[in-house]
Amino acid sequence: MIGEVVAVLSALKALNDGIKTVKEGKGNLDTILGSWADADEKYNEVEKAKAGAMSYKDALKMESAKRQLQNFDQQLKDICMMQGQYDLYTSIKKRMEESRYAHEKELRIIKKR
């Protein structure tokens, strides 16, 4: 397995642990936002670096990681709504969309090569 994929999965584990802590009322949103950013960045780095060069097994793990990140997005939305901070969620999503657009543009260029 590619070491980078392992790093993505480790970052997702930290994120999931953070979500559990927040749901138990023991942590705050800032804790998991940092973990989310780390996991998302690692995912994007691996996707960019290994585009079209992953084994089938690693590609499946990356797809699973992608779905976990999407699942976290929904959980974050729910948490923000329950805490009356939906504006925080929309602000975060706006910034992420800007970053995602730049990432996808760069990924398309890499895949064309």
Buried (B, 14 or more C-beta within 10 A) or exposed (E): EBEBBBBBBEBBEBBBEBBEBBBEEEBEBEBBBEBBBBBBBBBBBBBBEBBEEBEEEBBEBBEBBBEBBEEBBEBBBEBBEEEEBEEBBEEBBEEBEEEEEEBEEEBEEEEEE
